[in-house]
């Protein structure tokens, strides 16, 4: 066998082994969720269930339905707001000369590298003083602000590929700032909007730290509810496993249905520049 053929076989074998290792937790989660509580123990954790038990899913759905609703409201609202505001920011920073414009974008991008933990205490105090602590509106605001650096960067990189002559022609036709944004920018922004929405929705849906520290129990999303359930002393493990699968389904379905468009959006210029 030629050296290239040996290398290819090695790479493919390694990829298969890594895929198997990566899928082991998924297998354990699915198998455990379909077992009855009496069948779950350490010695038989790898075995398939003797009989499929779907009761865990029905109980998990009833128990976690309010938290799933909170997660949907949080993720959808914060994603749409951060996408629209990031689009406006990218449009302004790309096509308009602002005083100190060269420093604005690096400062915005710097926000991407600020760890959540470093601003948690002042953020908590700010939320209490502004009466936003405990509810979904405050958590939505936090995710919108924290999402602006990445959304602004993505939109700005994409808009740099749009010819300036197009904006000049729209201005000659009488379009003002918002007219250009509505009739020129928005129709061309399908790929970056898709990329930003998929990215933001996934990040917000899976976020835990802000959710557990900035919300009261009735406004907590699904990630916190799952953690609280698994933290008990006596846990029927089929229930949190079924709940984790229900919680993962929205983001998994998004990538299954829209994954190819996500890649196309990236290649269309969303990460250029």
Backbone as CSV, one residue per row, in Angstrom:
resi,resn,N_x,N_y,N_z,CA_x,CA_y,CA_z,C_x,C_y,C_z
1,UNK,0.848,-1.201,0.000,0.000,0.000,0.000,0.881,1.248,0.000
2,UNK,0.487,2.238,-0.796,1.262,3.464,-0.887,1.168,4.268,0.414
3,UNK,2.198,5.112,0.665,2.175,5.915,1.906,0.914,6.744,2.053
4,UNK,0.433,7.298,0.917,-0.780,8.109,0.995,-1.973,7.254,1.411
5,UNK,-2.014,6.004,0.898,-3.104,5.121,1.264,-3.061,4.744,2.730
6,UNK,-1.865,4.501,3.269,-1.718,4.186,4.688,-2.160,5.360,5.548
7,UNK,-1.755,6.551,5.150,-2.143,7.754,5.897,-3.655,7.942,5.899
8,UNK,-4.252,7.691,4.742,-5.706,7.852,4.648,-6.429,6.853,5.549
9,UNK,-5.978,5.592,5.536,-6.590,4.570,6.388,-6.427,4.932,7.859
10,UNK,-5.237,5.418,8.226,-4.988,5.812,9.616,-5.906,6.950,10.036
11,UNK,-6.015,7.953,9.184,-6.861,9.103,9.502,-8.324,8.683,9.630
12,UNK,-8.797,7.853,8.704,-10.185,7.411,8.759,-10.457,6.558,9.994
13,UNK,-9.507,5.660,10.334,-9.668,4.835,11.533,-9.703,5.697,12.785
14,UNK,-8.803,6.677,12.838,-8.778,7.585,13.987,-10.077,8.374,14.085
15,UNK,-10.598,8.808,12.937,-11.856,9.558,12.937,-13.007,8.705,13.457
16,UNK,-13.040,7.429,13.055,-14.096,6.535,13.518,-13.990,6.318,15.028
17,UNK,-12.774,6.098,15.527,-12.582,5.887,16.965,-12.983,7.124,17.768
18,UNK,-12.622,8.301,17.267,-13.001,9.534,17.955,-14.517,9.737,17.933
19,UNK,-15.148,9.382,16.805,-16.606,9.497,16.723,-17.285,8.567,17.715
20,UNK,-16.758,7.337,17.847,-17.330,6.392,18.807,-17.182,6.927,20.238
21,UNK,-15.979,7.436,20.555,-15.754,7.990,21.895,-16.676,9.168,22.160
22,UNK,-16.900,9.995,21.143,-17.770,11.159,21.298,-19.227,10.749,21.488
23,UNK,-19.631,9.644,20.855,-21.033,9.226,20.901,-21.364,8.351,22.107
24,UNK,-20.366,7.931,22.871,-20.634,7.096,24.048,-21.578,7.790,25.033
25,UNK,-21.344,9.078,25.396,-22.309,9.740,26.308,-23.714,9.828,25.726
26,UNK,-23.814,10.008,24.406,-25.129,10.059,23.767,-25.826,8.708,23.905
27,UNK,-25.076,7.649,23.660,-25.633,6.298,23.806,-26.110,6.059,25.236
28,UNK,-25.276,6.420,26.216,-25.630,6.210,27.616,-26.880,7.012,27.990
29,UNK,-26.978,8.231,27.476,-28.141,9.069,27.781,-29.419,8.464,27.230
30,UNK,-29.374,8.043,25.956,-30.570,7.477,25.320,-30.977,6.173,25.998
31,UNK,-30.006,5.306,26.242,-30.300,4.011,26.859,-30.885,4.195,28.260
32,UNK,-30.281,5.074,29.052,-30.770,5.293,30.416,-32.165,5.893,30.420
33,UNK,-32.440,6.785,29.466,-33.753,7.429,29.430,-34.873,6.441,29.120
34,UNK,-34.540,5.308,28.491,-35.556,4.326,28.100,-35.667,3.176,29.089
35,UNK,-34.959,3.246,30.203,-35.028,2.207,31.221,-35.991,2.617,32.334
36,UNK,-36.496,1.625,33.031,-37.270,1.900,34.233,-36.307,2.195,35.378
37,UNK,-36.720,2.919,36.412,-35.813,3.236,37.523,-35.203,1.996,38.169
38,UNK,-35.956,0.888,38.231,-35.438,-0.329,38.859,-34.319,-0.969,38.046
39,UNK,-34.274,-0.670,36.751,-33.299,-1.310,35.861,-31.992,-0.533,35.771
40,UNK,-31.965,0.658,36.369,-30.788,1.519,36.253,-29.844,1.244,37.412
41,UNK,-28.655,0.769,37.100,-27.599,0.622,38.094,-26.263,0.614,37.378
42,UNK,-25.205,0.780,38.136,-23.870,0.936,37.570,-23.413,-0.302,36.814
43,UNK,-23.791,-1.482,37.287,-23.296,-2.711,36.680,-23.910,-2.978,35.312
44,UNK,-25.139,-2.498,35.090,-25.827,-2.760,33.816,-26.042,-1.491,33.012
45,UNK,-25.225,-0.480,33.272,-25.428,0.812,32.609,-25.280,0.716,31.099
46,UNK,-24.435,-0.198,30.622,-24.177,-0.298,29.187,-25.230,-1.109,28.458
47,UNK,-25.994,-1.891,29.191,-26.946,-2.786,28.538,-28.152,-2.032,27.991
48,UNK,-28.704,-2.576,26.912,-29.945,-2.037,26.388,-31.089,-2.368,27.335
49,UNK,-32.126,-1.542,27.373,-33.249,-1.839,28.277,-33.959,-3.121,27.866
50,UNK,-34.374,-3.903,28.839,-35.116,-5.129,28.542,-36.476,-4.814,27.933
51,UNK,-37.042,-3.672,28.293,-38.306,-3.217,27.737,-38.277,-1.704,27.669
52,UNK,-38.669,-1.157,26.528,-38.645,0.295,26.347,-39.645,0.954,27.291
53,UNK,-39.152,1.894,28.051,-39.990,2.604,29.016,-40.038,4.085,28.622
54,UNK,-41.165,4.492,28.037,-41.315,5.877,27.571,-41.909,6.784,28.639
55,UNK,-42.166,6.230,29.816,-42.800,7.034,30.864,-41.921,8.208,31.275
56,UNK,-40.591,8.021,31.231,-39.685,9.102,31.612,-39.866,10.336,30.751
57,UNK,-40.154,10.127,29.459,-40.316,11.264,28.552,-41.612,12.022,28.832
58,UNK,-42.685,11.288,29.097,-43.951,11.968,29.385,-43.874,12.745,30.698
59,UNK,-43.248,12.119,31.717,-43.084,12.812,33.001,-42.153,14.012,32.846
60,UNK,-41.046,13.834,32.105,-40.085,14.928,31.906,-40.731,16.087,31.173
61,UNK,-41.561,15.772,30.165,-42.203,16.851,29.413,-43.165,17.633,30.295
62,UNK,-43.950,16.928,31.101,-44.886,17.631,31.995,-44.130,18.452,33.031
63,UNK,-43.059,17.908,33.551,-42.325,18.584,34.616,-41.513,19.760,34.097
64,UNK,-40.975,19.629,32.879,-40.081,20.652,32.345,-40.752,21.596,31.356
65,UNK,-42.050,21.407,31.096,-42.734,22.250,30.106,-42.611,23.748,30.413
66,UNK,-42.812,24.206,31.671,-42.657,25.648,31.946,-41.243,26.154,31.676
67,UNK,-40.246,25.324,31.975,-38.861,25.740,31.777,-38.484,25.735,30.295
68,UNK,-39.039,24.787,29.543,-38.834,24.793,28.095,-39.450,26.051,27.478
69,UNK,-40.620,26.440,27.989,-41.257,27.670,27.516,-40.373,28.875,27.815
70,UNK,-39.808,28.933,29.025,-38.897,30.023,29.378,-37.689,30.061,28.447
71,UNK,-37.153,28.884,28.139,-35.983,28.826,27.268,-36.318,29.313,25.867
72,UNK,-37.488,28.924,25.355,-37.883,29.375,24.014,-38.066,30.889,23.982
73,UNK,-38.750,31.442,24.974,-38.945,32.892,25.017,-37.605,33.606,25.097
74,UNK,-36.744,33.124,25.981,-35.426,33.732,26.157,-34.610,33.655,24.880
75,UNK,-34.484,32.473,24.309,-33.602,32.286,23.156,-34.116,33.021,21.920
76,UNK,-35.415,32.948,21.666,-35.968,33.592,20.467,-35.871,35.113,20.571
77,UNK,-36.301,35.674,21.696,-36.276,37.135,21.849,-34.852,37.682,21.830
78,UNK,-33.959,37.073,22.600,-32.585,37.560,22.657,-31.877,37.386,21.315
79,UNK,-32.157,36.296,20.616,-31.528,36.070,19.313,-31.971,37.113,18.301
80,UNK,-33.268,37.360,18.206,-33.774,38.320,17.230,-33.282,39.739,17.537
81,UNK,-33.328,40.130,18.813,-32.883,41.479,19.174,-31.390,41.674,18.910
82,UNK,-30.580,40.698,19.301,-29.133,40.837,19.083,-28.799,40.791,17.601
83,UNK,-29.560,40.032,16.813,-29.311,39.977,15.370,-29.637,41.316,14.708
84,UNK,-30.782,41.894,15.043,-31.170,43.183,14.443,-30.203,44.286,14.865
85,UNK,-29.877,44.345,16.145,-28.960,45.387,16.621,-27.551,45.174,16.079
86,UNK,-27.117,43.916,15.963,-25.808,43.641,15.372,-25.762,44.026,13.915
87,UNK,-26.873,43.827,13.210,-26.947,44.234,11.803,-26.827,45.748,11.658
88,UNK,-27.533,46.483,12.512,-27.430,47.951,12.478,-26.014,48.411,12.808
89,UNK,-25.419,47.803,13.831,-24.048,48.164,14.193,-23.077,47.891,13.054
90,UNK,-23.200,46.694,12.459,-22.312,46.349,11.356,-22.475,47.281,10.169
91,UNK,-23.707,47.664,9.880,-23.998,48.595,8.788,-23.352,49.946,9.036
92,UNK,-23.510,50.475,10.237,-22.956,51.797,10.560,-21.437,51.759,10.570
93,UNK,-20.858,50.772,11.225,-19.405,50.708,11.370,-18.706,50.398,10.054
94,UNK,-19.428,49.783,9.122,-18.813,49.418,7.840,-18.928,50.529,6.803
95,UNK,-20.041,51.232,6.788,-20.311,52.154,5.687,-20.316,53.632,6.081
96,UNK,-20.099,53.943,7.344,-20.098,55.328,7.783,-18.819,55.630,8.557
97,UNK,-18.273,56.789,8.320,-17.075,57.219,9.035,-17.496,57.931,10.321
98,UNK,-17.107,57.359,11.438,-17.450,57.898,12.741,-16.205,58.429,13.430
99,UNK,-16.351,59.443,14.270,-15.198,59.901,15.059,-14.667,58.767,15.942
100,UNK,-13.397,58.473,15.799,-12.815,57.364,16.550,-13.283,56.011,16.076
101,UNK,-13.705,55.925,14.821,-14.260,54.690,14.296,-13.283,53.526,14.325
102,UNK,-11.998,53.824,14.159,-11.011,52.740,14.168,-10.887,52.072,15.540
103,UNK,-11.225,52.801,16.587,-11.115,52.232,17.933,-12.409,51.569,18.392
104,UNK,-13.525,51.930,17.760,-14.812,51.413,18.217,-14.908,49.913,17.991
105,UNK,-14.570,49.462,16.791,-14.721,48.046,16.487,-13.818,47.160,17.346
106,UNK,-12.537,47.495,17.528,-11.719,46.672,18.441,-12.275,46.621,19.857
107,UNK,-12.845,47.736,20.331,-13.422,47.735,21.675,-14.653,46.826,21.747
108,UNK,-15.458,46.833,20.679,-16.632,45.960,20.644,-16.201,44.495,20.617
109,UNK,-15.218,44.194,19.773,-14.738,42.815,19.670,-14.122,42.355,20.987
110,UNK,-13.516,43.285,21.717,-12.928,42.939,23.013,-13.969,42.352,23.954
111,UNK,-15.231,42.768,23.787,-16.296,42.240,24.622,-16.501,40.742,24.469
112,UNK,-16.061,40.177,23.334,-16.187,38.738,23.126,-15.292,37.944,24.069
113,UNK,-14.233,38.569,24.560,-13.238,37.845,25.344,-13.351,38.116,26.846
114,UNK,-14.415,38.796,27.252,-14.632,39.045,28.679,-15.350,37.843,29.277
115,UNK,-14.745,37.125,30.211,-15.409,35.951,30.796,-16.659,36.349,31.582
116,UNK,-17.642,35.474,31.543,-18.869,35.724,32.297,-18.572,35.942,33.780
117,UNK,-17.668,35.133,34.323,-17.422,35.156,35.765,-16.863,36.494,36.238
118,UNK,-16.112,37.182,35.374,-15.456,38.422,35.789,-16.424,39.572,35.987
119,UNK,-17.597,39.503,35.367,-18.553,40.612,35.485,-19.825,40.189,36.220
120,UNK,-19.809,38.996,36.809,-21.037,38.459,37.392,-21.504,39.268,38.601
121,UNK,-20.583,39.640,39.498,-20.970,40.378,40.704,-21.494,41.776,40.362
122,UNK,-20.756,42.601,39.594,-21.329,43.916,39.241,-22.601,43.803,38.408
123,UNK,-22.685,42.771,37.564,-23.908,42.579,36.780,-25.082,42.255,37.692
124,UNK,-24.858,41.425,38.691,-25.901,41.082,39.657,-26.373,42.341,40.395
125,UNK,-25.438,43.180,40.817,-25.793,44.407,41.519,-26.551,45.372,40.607
126,UNK,-26.121,45.457,39.355,-26.805,46.322,38.387,-28.230,45.852,38.151
127,UNK,-28.415,44.545,38.011,-29.747,44.013,37.764,-30.676,44.270,38.952
128,UNK,-30.144,44.204,40.163,-30.969,44.484,41.339,-31.362,45.954,41.406
129,UNK,-30.419,46.850,41.121,-30.701,48.282,41.202,-31.685,48.724,40.129
130,UNK,-31.648,48.100,38.965,-32.554,48.469,37.873,-33.863,47.681,37.905
131,UNK,-34.074,46.864,38.939,-35.296,46.080,39.112,-35.502,45.064,37.988
132,UNK,-34.421,44.644,37.365,-34.512,43.654,36.296,-34.124,42.258,36.766
133,UNK,-33.700,42.161,38.012,-33.262,40.852,38.518,-34.447,39.913,38.693
134,UNK,-34.244,38.668,38.306,-35.212,37.621,38.610,-36.110,37.207,37.482
135,UNK,-36.316,38.082,36.474,-37.249,37.763,35.409,-36.573,37.536,34.074
136,UNK,-37.368,37.123,33.097,-36.842,36.887,31.758,-36.402,38.164,31.046
137,UNK,-37.098,39.318,31.219,-36.632,40.526,30.519,-35.188,40.889,30.849
138,UNK,-34.809,40.786,32.110,-33.435,41.094,32.472,-32.447,40.119,31.867
139,UNK,-32.791,38.834,31.856,-31.898,37.834,31.271,-31.796,38.012,29.763
140,UNK,-32.892,38.377,29.123,-32.859,38.658,27.685,-31.923,39.825,27.396
141,UNK,-32.031,40.882,28.204,-31.163,42.047,28.025,-29.690,41.656,28.147
142,UNK,-29.365,40.833,29.132,-27.973,40.411,29.328,-27.457,39.672,28.104
143,UNK,-28.243,38.764,27.569,-27.793,37.988,26.410,-27.718,38.846,25.148
144,UNK,-28.605,39.825,25.031,-28.524,40.728,23.882,-27.225,41.524,23.927
145,UNK,-26.917,42.085,25.080,-25.699,42.884,25.219,-24.457,42.018,25.024
146,UNK,-24.463,40.843,25.616,-23.289,39.967,25.505,-23.155,39.390,24.096
147,UNK,-24.247,39.349,23.344,-24.184,38.832,21.978,-23.826,39.868,20.934
148,UNK,-23.883,41.154,21.299,-23.615,42.207,20.310,-22.211,42.160,19.708
149,UNK,-21.154,41.863,20.466,-19.825,41.823,19.834,-19.733,40.838,18.672
150,UNK,-20.188,39.603,18.857,-20.067,38.608,17.795,-21.014,38.916,16.644
151,UNK,-22.235,39.378,16.943,-23.168,39.687,15.859,-22.691,40.896,15.060
152,UNK,-22.165,41.897,15.740,-21.633,43.076,15.037,-20.469,42.686,14.141
153,UNK,-19.572,41.855,14.655,-18.418,41.428,13.863,-18.844,40.656,12.624
154,UNK,-19.788,39.740,12.779,-20.236,38.932,11.646,-20.906,39.782,10.575
155,UNK,-21.801,40.676,10.996,-22.495,41.511,10.016,-21.540,42.500,9.354
156,UNK,-20.648,43.085,10.119,-19.706,44.034,9.539,-18.816,43.358,8.504
157,UNK,-18.359,42.156,8.799,-17.516,41.433,7.849,-18.269,41.132,6.564
158,UNK,-19.548,40.812,6.682,-20.343,40.528,5.487,-20.623,41.799,4.689
159,UNK,-20.956,42.885,5.382,-21.314,44.115,4.677,-20.123,44.763,3.975
160,UNK,-18.927,44.408,4.383,-17.758,44.938,3.694,-17.673,44.453,2.259
161,UNK,-18.346,43.330,1.966,-18.334,42.788,0.608,-19.355,43.478,-0.292
162,UNK,-20.257,44.286,0.259,-21.270,44.977,-0.545,-20.647,46.229,-1.150
163,UNK,-20.730,46.431,-2.466,-20.116,47.613,-3.097,-20.713,48.923,-2.574
164,UNK,-19.853,49.913,-2.368,-20.330,51.218,-1.911,-21.222,51.887,-2.947
165,UNK,-21.027,51.550,-4.219,-21.849,52.153,-5.279,-23.334,51.836,-5.103
166,UNK,-23.620,50.674,-4.497,-25.015,50.301,-4.271,-25.673,51.249,-3.281
167,UNK,-24.931,51.620,-2.250,-25.460,52.569,-1.265,-25.593,53.957,-1.874
168,UNK,-24.609,54.327,-2.717,-24.686,55.626,-3.369,-25.891,55.726,-4.286
169,UNK,-26.192,54.645,-5.005,-27.350,54.652,-5.896,-28.651,54.761,-5.099
170,UNK,-28.711,54.084,-3.973,-29.911,54.174,-3.135,-30.072,55.580,-2.580
171,UNK,-28.948,56.232,-2.224,-29.020,57.605,-1.744,-29.497,58.560,-2.823
172,UNK,-29.052,58.360,-4.052,-29.501,59.205,-5.165,-31.000,59.047,-5.390
173,UNK,-31.514,57.846,-5.170,-32.950,57.602,-5.342,-33.776,58.150,-4.193
174,UNK,-33.100,58.743,-3.189,-33.827,59.393,-2.112,-33.940,58.589,-0.828
175,UNK,-33.262,57.464,-0.742,-33.348,56.650,0.466,-32.487,57.258,1.569
176,UNK,-33.051,57.360,2.768,-32.292,57.853,3.901,-31.600,56.679,4.609
177,UNK,-31.103,56.896,5.826,-30.367,55.865,6.556,-31.191,54.592,6.705
178,UNK,-32.402,54.724,7.239,-33.230,53.547,7.458,-33.798,53.003,6.155
179,UNK,-33.961,53.875,5.149,-34.411,53.404,3.841,-33.385,52.492,3.196
180,UNK,-32.109,52.881,3.274,-31.043,52.026,2.746,-30.988,50.712,3.525
181,UNK,-31.145,50.807,4.835,-31.103,49.603,5.655,-32.258,48.667,5.303
182,UNK,-33.432,49.227,5.065,-34.617,48.413,4.812,-34.616,47.822,3.411
183,UNK,-34.257,48.630,2.411,-34.417,48.200,1.030,-33.140,47.655,0.385
184,UNK,-31.989,47.895,1.018,-30.729,47.407,0.454,-30.079,46.373,1.368
185,UNK,-29.900,46.752,2.636,-29.186,45.880,3.562,-29.980,44.621,3.891
186,UNK,-31.217,44.774,4.316,-32.011,43.629,4.756,-32.172,42.573,3.658
187,UNK,-32.523,42.943,2.414,-32.666,41.902,1.386,-31.376,41.129,1.105
188,UNK,-30.223,41.734,1.382,-28.954,41.069,1.124,-28.416,40.324,2.352
189,UNK,-29.129,40.395,3.467,-28.589,39.912,4.736,-29.068,38.528,5.125
190,UNK,-29.641,37.782,4.184,-30.113,36.443,4.508,-29.036,35.525,5.076
191,UNK,-27.904,35.367,4.387,-26.854,34.462,4.914,-26.329,34.864,6.292
192,UNK,-25.941,36.132,6.517,-25.439,36.453,7.862,-26.507,36.372,8.939
193,UNK,-27.755,36.705,8.605,-28.821,36.579,9.599,-28.996,35.121,10.010
194,UNK,-28.930,34.208,9.048,-29.071,32.799,9.361,-27.921,32.320,10.249
195,UNK,-26.703,32.721,9.912,-25.544,32.329,10.711,-25.664,32.863,12.129
196,UNK,-25.989,34.138,12.245,-26.082,34.769,13.562,-27.200,34.144,14.390
197,UNK,-28.345,33.894,13.783,-29.474,33.342,14.535,-29.172,31.928,15.021
198,UNK,-28.574,31.101,14.166,-28.230,29.746,14.601,-27.214,29.796,15.725
199,UNK,-26.193,30.639,15.558,-25.139,30.746,16.567,-25.692,31.250,17.897
200,UNK,-26.440,32.341,17.836,-26.952,32.945,19.059,-27.973,32.052,19.752
201,UNK,-28.867,31.469,18.981,-29.888,30.602,19.587,-29.226,29.450,20.333
202,UNK,-28.232,28.832,19.725,-27.550,27.699,20.359,-26.836,28.131,21.629
203,UNK,-26.112,29.260,21.560,-25.370,29.723,22.731,-26.303,30.096,23.878
204,UNK,-27.384,30.779,23.563,-28.309,31.231,24.605,-29.076,30.052,25.193
205,UNK,-29.496,29.130,24.346,-30.254,27.969,24.823,-29.430,27.140,25.802
206,UNK,-28.131,26.990,25.524,-27.279,26.127,26.347,-26.613,26.857,27.513
207,UNK,-26.785,28.158,27.633,-26.098,28.927,28.680,-26.671,28.588,30.052
208,UNK,-25.789,28.547,31.052,-26.203,28.147,32.400,-25.893,29.194,33.469
209,UNK,-24.715,29.818,33.404,-24.252,30.660,34.514,-25.167,31.856,34.740
210,UNK,-25.453,32.625,33.720,-26.363,33.770,33.872,-27.752,33.299,34.300
211,UNK,-28.190,32.185,33.730,-29.540,31.688,34.021,-29.702,31.314,35.486
212,UNK,-28.683,30.716,36.070,-28.811,30.245,37.453,-28.599,31.362,38.469
213,UNK,-27.916,32.427,38.090,-27.618,33.501,39.042,-28.526,34.722,38.903
214,UNK,-29.168,34.899,37.769,-29.915,36.133,37.516,-31.421,35.935,37.417
215,UNK,-31.903,34.715,37.673,-33.338,34.475,37.577,-33.861,33.784,38.827
216,UNK,-35.132,34.041,39.098,-35.824,33.336,40.165,-36.353,32.005,39.628
217,UNK,-36.758,31.080,40.509,-37.153,29.745,40.050,-38.221,29.726,38.959
218,UNK,-39.203,30.642,39.026,-40.284,30.598,38.046,-39.858,31.083,36.662
219,UNK,-38.708,31.732,36.553,-38.234,32.238,35.265,-37.003,31.493,34.761
220,UNK,-36.613,30.430,35.419,-35.398,29.725,35.022,-35.607,28.914,33.751
221,UNK,-34.607,28.846,32.883,-34.699,28.026,31.668,-34.434,26.569,31.956
222,UNK,-34.476,25.755,30.927,-34.406,24.310,31.078,-33.058,23.847,31.620
223,UNK,-31.969,24.536,31.296,-30.648,24.102,31.760,-30.563,24.116,33.283
224,UNK,-31.144,25.115,33.900,-31.121,25.203,35.363,-32.045,24.156,35.973
225,UNK,-33.191,23.943,35.363,-34.132,22.941,35.881,-33.505,21.552,35.858
226,UNK,-32.791,21.225,34.814,-32.136,19.922,34.732,-31.059,19.778,35.803
227,UNK,-30.285,20.839,36.000,-29.230,20.795,37.012,-29.823,20.643,38.407
228,UNK,-30.922,21.318,38.683,-31.558,21.203,39.999,-32.098,19.796,40.236
229,UNK,-32.644,19.196,39.180,-33.190,17.848,39.323,-32.083,16.829,39.564
230,UNK,-30.985,16.959,38.815,-29.885,16.006,38.944,-29.118,16.193,40.239
231,UNK,-29.314,17.322,40.924,-28.565,17.578,42.142,-29.162,16.964,43.385
232,UNK,-30.300,16.296,43.249,-30.915,15.686,44.414,-30.175,14.432,44.857
233,UNK,-30.522,13.953,46.048,-29.867,12.765,46.590,-30.447,11.476,46.016
234,UNK,-31.744,11.436,45.823,-32.379,10.258,45.244,-32.969,10.650,43.897
235,UNK,-32.322,10.229,42.832,-32.710,10.655,41.497,-33.070,9.433,40.662
236,UNK,-34.239,9.466,40.026,-34.570,8.468,39.015,-33.916,8.922,37.720
237,UNK,-32.782,8.331,37.388,-31.931,8.886,36.341,-32.552,8.839,34.959
238,UNK,-33.581,8.039,34.772,-34.242,8.066,33.473,-34.936,9.401,33.233
239,UNK,-35.367,10.067,34.314,-36.061,11.342,34.180,-35.128,12.471,33.721
240,UNK,-33.989,12.741,34.393,-33.103,13.787,33.883,-32.503,13.458,32.523
241,UNK,-32.293,12.171,32.230,-31.777,11.807,30.914,-32.807,12.112,29.828
242,UNK,-34.060,11.777,30.096,-35.120,12.106,29.142,-35.273,13.621,29.005
243,UNK,-35.167,14.319,30.138,-35.244,15.784,30.079,-34.104,16.392,29.296
244,UNK,-32.902,15.839,29.429,-31.755,16.377,28.691,-31.918,16.160,27.187
245,UNK,-32.524,15.040,26.804,-32.777,14.802,25.374,-33.810,15.791,24.855
246,UNK,-34.872,16.017,25.623,-35.868,17.009,25.215,-35.255,18.400,25.106
247,UNK,-34.349,18.717,26.037,-33.698,20.030,26.007,-32.747,20.171,24.829
248,UNK,-32.149,19.051,24.410,-31.180,19.112,23.310,-31.848,19.094,21.936
249,UNK,-33.089,18.638,21.868,-33.745,18.471,20.572,-33.823,19.752,19.741
250,UNK,-34.206,20.907,20.320,-34.308,22.111,19.481,-33.016,22.473,18.761
251,UNK,-31.893,22.478,19.473,-30.636,22.838,18.825,-30.175,21.752,17.850
252,UNK,-30.418,20.486,18.185,-30.053,19.406,17.265,-30.851,19.513,15.970
253,UNK,-32.155,19.759,16.087,-32.994,19.885,14.895,-32.591,21.089,14.056
254,UNK,-32.202,22.171,14.717,-31.765,23.358,13.973,-30.554,23.033,13.117
255,UNK,-29.582,22.337,13.679,-28.375,22.021,12.915,-28.637,20.950,11.862
256,UNK,-29.578,20.033,12.127,-29.908,19.026,11.115,-30.610,19.670,9.925
257,UNK,-31.559,20.561,10.215,-32.357,21.167,9.152,-31.659,22.339,8.467
258,UNK,-30.871,23.095,9.234,-30.285,24.322,8.689,-28.762,24.306,8.660
259,UNK,-28.162,23.162,8.972,-26.702,23.110,9.035,-26.024,23.482,7.727
260,UNK,-26.564,22.994,6.611,-25.941,23.304,5.318,-26.046,24.786,4.994
261,UNK,-27.156,25.406,5.399,-27.292,26.844,5.163,-26.368,27.641,6.076
262,UNK,-26.102,27.090,7.262,-25.152,27.727,8.176,-23.772,27.783,7.540
263,UNK,-23.341,26.681,6.940,-22.036,26.649,6.274,-22.025,27.585,5.079
264,UNK,-23.108,27.584,4.307,-23.180,28.492,3.158,-23.112,29.946,3.602
265,UNK,-23.746,30.250,4.721,-23.694,31.618,5.217,-22.294,32.029,5.619
266,UNK,-21.555,31.112,6.222,-20.177,31.402,6.569,-19.344,31.644,5.321
267,UNK,-19.539,30.805,4.307,-18.772,30.934,3.073,-19.193,32.151,2.263
268,UNK,-20.398,32.661,2.527,-20.865,33.828,1.776,-20.226,35.131,2.232
269,UNK,-19.425,35.057,3.294,-18.728,36.262,3.706,-18.905,36.640,5.148
270,UNK,-19.646,35.824,5.916,-19.928,36.209,7.295,-18.700,36.193,8.182
271,UNK,-17.679,35.476,7.810,-16.457,35.452,8.608,-15.271,35.986,7.839
272,UNK,-15.504,36.702,6.763,-14.402,37.285,6.011,-13.997,38.609,6.629
273,UNK,-12.817,39.062,6.286,-12.324,40.318,6.845,-11.572,40.027,8.074
